């Protein structure tokens, strides 16, 4: 198939009426049938020959370059201005001629073409800009920048704005030839095959046929054959297996090399420190810079030389109907690069492991349902003769009245579904599951490192890729102690470093304090609104609501509304802090991309940790723990504030923690999916609304990609952050909600396909980047894993009612039979209502109609204190201290058991599989052997040639010196 005509074509086949009507510029330039007749301009023989000579010279200039003279002008001793004036009519016809030739070329050329007009050179990168003639500086920057790119060996081709669908955007297409590819492949230490892999594959695992439904075709899972590889060396070109230089480096590697050059190319003659495409994008010189997708995602390219990998990714990976299929990780890596491939490998593995956690959590929930009727405590609460006769003390000052225990009947049943004996087992299981997940991921990661040629990718090789922003600010050089080579260093004193460090972390601490202040505000809201809800609901007006009316209590209403408000505050603070974190990280001027991401990761996660988890920590570990007792209540700020500390229900605060967890976790996931899927789709729909009305042949591949959304440098960072925050929810607080892993599993099955769909259909193709691991996130996951053991032990001990029930069951139950009967009465202390202080006593009219102060002299409250009239009245009983000792013992025992199992499992499972170790050793051995043989053969050839030259006594002819390319890399200095 023809991809396009060459730039020196002089004839075009057109409908005669286009020219005869004289309205070519108003016509689209397309016709349904070409008459295949040659069209001749007036004086074509004389004029086209002149114009073609000029065009051959001018074609190397960009569309905004100045007019230059041609050889024929010089021969005729004609000044350029006179020549331009005499041939003005010819130039106008020539411009119109080129316009229609280009448009008809577009019609012949596939709209998915990823090649220059010659149909041979591949487009490796595209820059777009709008020519603003009032901005002379932008024109000068572009001219200097493009000139330096050509000095670096890149080949450029410009698409005029008249060819764009909006009529004002220029597109600069960039091609990297073999000489430049070879140079920078050597600089970037890119690995290239030198021998086919001769190690036999592992035999199929038993029962592998069970996984047939989730398998993908072999050509999709393994798009490339397996080779032993070695870092490319330009001086040893014949050492490698190179069948075709054009296909040796895949498009992802080619665009990575081009972006490396673009990031370091200067654009100012006066100030060489001004360099890089990123700064040109920021100052508006260019509006976009991106590599091309290889085809439209919904259909294969009609060009047989195009891989159409984007279409394969869409058909086998990025569709929601493929949610149960495995991911084509090798194809993802080939198309997007190793960094994105590692992310999807980790996300897929995390989702697989969530299946086991979700299964066990679901079984624990089913256990709660199955033993629902055996819950003696809830039966006593709901019993009219027990819970209906127990009058509880007011939950707030003045506005809250006395209430009966059986009003919490529904919440006690709900709490039992998550607060039962299975909760302890599940908390221990999740501590071990986290360890298994991290250890097995290390093994999967080690296998991917080998398969994707990342084994020898040391940190020093990543450190070699300095950030352009760092290079710009560097003014000095020094000798590297390891390599003994010159390296760039940032000229700053110790005081400057200390000042930046203090400023950065002071900013982080201030924002964390802002989060804490907002949480205190939400707590104050809970305290103030609870009294209002209690006053409104004293006559149970919500009971008239169908289905949910009986479930709504002042506690539930307060918890739900406070959780929603807290979620909104979280999202607002998150939006603002993201920009602050990026600003302070930029101010630190990190040396490499890896260092930049690690610094930003620490700052962002520390903030997000406090932002998302602080409300859950409050409910789990602070609410109901510092309330005092009816005669001596504790207040949030002081007694003058009137904000009495919140109390838990008789069954504990676990159900409120579950509510908080569900709202924040589910709300974040739903909001995240809306942001990730709906927002890019709406933006793309709006941007391309005009282009959709144009004929397909007018809407080129680079225009389509230009209208897509840009992922941005930190796009993958936010994907990791979202999943790690979710990981914290399902591990830190999982003892309160065993169904959290199930919700995370459902979300992640959608998340994988949403991310795949977004990358494949809504985003421009990102620049490929290498990464041999998930980076700093691995350490963060380990930290969360250790911390989760502690938090779950404390949740079981202090938030749930598990330990007090067990202590009562085995120590304080009446009679000889082990039973939970009488537990509710045992867990409630007695207070004489006549001893209420005036500021705590309910106001007139706040008590319910059934309350009679003459008949009711005492009220109950959840605690273990001596009753009134006792010599130690209102002091803690011995049972309280027994329960506290049991809680502390449980924490110590659970932590030690889980930690011992964790460390044993980590020691038992090797980080690198044995077969991968064998393959790595085999590859290193072959590299040494092949290099030795190669150098030996090369030496023999040189000796034989020298001997032959001496015998023949012939002087070799002087070869033309190779063209020296300007290499933008400090690695070669």
Buried (B, 14 or more C-beta within 10 A) or exposed (E): EEBBBEBEEEEBBBBEEBBEEEEBEEBEBBBEEEEEEEBEBEEBEEBBEBBBBBBEEBEEBBEBEEEEBBEBBEEEEBEBEEBBEEBEEBBEBBBBBBBBBBBBBBBBBBBBBBBBBBBEBBBBBBBBBBBEEEBEEBBBBBBBBBBBBEEBBBBBBBBBBBBBBEEEBBBBBBBBBEBBBBBBBBBBBBBBBBBEBEEEEEEEEEEEEEEEEEEBEEEBBBBEEBBBBBBBBEEBEEBBEBEEEBEBBBBBBBBBBBBBBBBBBBBBEEEEEBBBBBBBBEBBBBBBBBBBBBBBBEEBBEBEBBBBBBBBBBBBBBBEEBEEBBBBBBBBBBBBBBBBBBBBBBBBBBBBBBEBBBEBBBBBBEBBEEBEEEBBBBBBBBBEEBBBEBBBBBBBBBBBBBBBBBBBBBBBBBBBBBBBEBBBBBBBBBBBBBBBBBBBBBBBBBBBBBBBBBBBBEEEBBBBBBBBBBBBBBEEEEEEEEEEEEBBBBEEEEEEEEEBEEEBEEBBEEBBEBBEEBBBEBBBBBBBBBBBBBBEBBEEEBEEEEEEEBEBBBBBBBBBBBBEBBBEBBBEBBEEBBEBBBEBBEEBBBBBBBBBBBBBBBBBBBBBBBBBBBBBBBBBBBBBBEBBBBBEBEBBEEBEEBBBBBBBBBBBBBBBBBBBBBBBBBBBBEEBBEEBBEEBBEBBEEEBEEBEEEEBBBBBBBBBBBBBBBBEBBBBBBBBBBBBBBBBBBBBBBBBBBBBBBBBBEBBBBBBBBBBBBBBBBBBBBBBBBBBBBBBBBEBBBEBBBBBBBBBBBBBBBBBBBBBBBBBEEEBBEEEEEEBBBBBEBBBBBBBBEEBEEEBBBEEEBBBEEBEEEEEEBBBBBBBBBBBEEEEBBEBBEBBEBBBEBBEEBBEEBBEBBBEBBEEBBEEBEEBBEEBEEBBEBBBEBBEEBBEEBEEEEEEEEEEEEEEEEEEEEEEEEEEEEEEBEBBBBBEE
